[in-house]
Amino acid sequence: MSKNLSQQVVLDRRGFVAATFATVAGLGLAGCSDTSAEADKGSVASSKSSDDTKASTTLDAKAFDKLVDNGPKADDTAIAASTWATAVKNAGVFKIGSVQTSTLFSLLNEKDGKTRGFDAGIAQLLSNYILGENKVEITQVTSDTRESVLQNGQVDAVFATYTITDERKKLVSFAGPYYYTQQAILVLADNDDIKSVDDLADKNVAVQSGSNGPAILEEFAPKASQQEFKTDEEARQALQQGRVDAYVIDNNMQQSSLVREPGKYKIAGKPFGNKEPYGIGLPLDSDGVAFVNDFLKKIEDDGTWTKLWQICIGDRTGDTNVPELPEVGA
C-alpha cells in the first residue's frame, strides 16, 4: 500500500458481520448507494481494455490516484478556524463511514488494498486537504447505521451516497450537496413491456428499504406493487429470477449494474422524480459543515470535481454529458 493512500477498515463487533456479508453480497445503501458482489474484482469489472471499447468499465487507477494526490491543501488558518477540522488534523487520520462494494462510488481493489470511486475520491481529497496526505480509516456502514456512527463519534464523516432529507437533518448535519441523482427503472435486457414509469402500474417492483425509492415510487406509480429488499444485491436477484418485473432505485446505482454486468440489464425510460442531493454526513451542528463546503467549492472551481466524475463515472459508462455542478450549501 502506498504511503499516500493508507487505508484501514475499522469494524466494531456489530459491524463485523455486516462487513463480512458485504464482501460476499454487497451492502445496500439506498438513497443512498450502489453496491456490488464484484468487490473481489477490485476496480476491474471487465476484461476489456479501454482500447477494446469506447467506454471501458475498468477504472483508471493511475489517473484516480494522481488526481487525489494533486488535490488542494487547506492552510493552517482555515483549519484552525474549525474545531471539526482541527480535531481531524490533531488525530492524524480521517475516520469515515463508507462502503467498499459500490462499483462507481466506493469499491475496494483487493489486489492493491485501495478503495476508489467518486465517493472515495471526495473523501480522499478531503483527507489530503486537511492532513496533507491521503490517510483515510474506513468503518463499514449500512443505511441503518450511518447516523449512529456519527452520533457516537466513531467517525468524523460519512461518505455513502447519502441523500440529504429533512428527517435525516434532525439527526446529523450535511455538507454539500456534492452530487445529484434521480430514480431510474432497471429491467432485464429483453424486457420490452416497461418503457417508462407509467408502465409500472400493476407490476411487481423491487425497492430498497431505507431508501427514498418506496416513497417516490408511491408518488409516481401508485398502482405498482412494491416489494422491499434490504440490499441492492437481493433486489437484483429478485429481478433476475423473475420474482419482480422491475427494480427502482437511484440512477447511479442502476448505472453501476450496467457497468458490472454488461448486456444483462437496461434502464427503461428516463430517470424520474425530483433531483436527490447527496451530502457528506457530519455530526449534528458541527462547524465542519462550513469547512467542508469551502473545500467542495474549491474542487468544483478548479475542475477537480469534473475530472473525478470523468474518471469514476463518465469514462466507465460512456456518458459524455458532465452533470451540472451541485450548488454547495443550497
Disulfide bonds with the S-S distance in Angstrom:
none
